[in-house]
Amino acid sequence: MKGVILCMYSGGLDSAGMLHVLLTRDEYKDFAVHVHHMHLVNPENRALVEHAATLNALEHMRKSGYREFGYSESLHRYPAFNKEIVWDADLCAFMAGNICNATPDIRYVALGRTKTDTEHAGHDFQGRMARAQAIFRAVKSLNQNPSEYIFPVAQLTKREVWELLPPELRVHTWSCRRPIYEGNRRAIACGRCVSCKVMGIAPPEQRPAPSTPAAPAP
């Protein structure tokens, strides 16, 4: 093996597509893959459903004949500060840098950024991504390991990632930023956040019955 690829896995469509690519494409076959999931406990209230999606997707991959991969997870609990929450990318960068410090064999840190993110995430997207990478470099500055970011699905739109995944894996992804929890902790997508709009998911009152996420709009 040439080293390890650290896959920062959120439980969403993009991270599922990223891991699918890492485990199936020849260009990554000489690297071991380690998956890390972060429980982001914040006012968006996504942690429970994202964790469930992550475990279900990884179990499906293991049972479906994907090559082996490692797994770890961490808990991050934080409130909103003046109605603002910490950006996921900043926390991810901080944690990835620390994991690289503890694991010298990591050559790459893989993130599920897509073409849709780059084109539609707002005017400050590139600045936020640059800040996250600066955090990553600062955290691992004492480590001589030359690990760096890669984006295995950056050339794909969310719709193309959806089409790339086997149907049996698509159902084990979660994209809504503000899930609504019903009885027995069952979560439904809000239909109003940016991710739901990209995925083509309508608000609950406009849906006749719960269903699996629709394919992202072209």
Beta strands, then each sheet from edge to edge (+ up, - down):
strand 1: 3-8
strand 2: 31-41
strand 3: 70-77
strand 4: 106-110
strand 5: 148-150
strand 6: 180-181
strand 7: 187-188
sheet 1: 3+ 2+ 1+ 4+ 5+
sheet 2: 6+ 7-
end
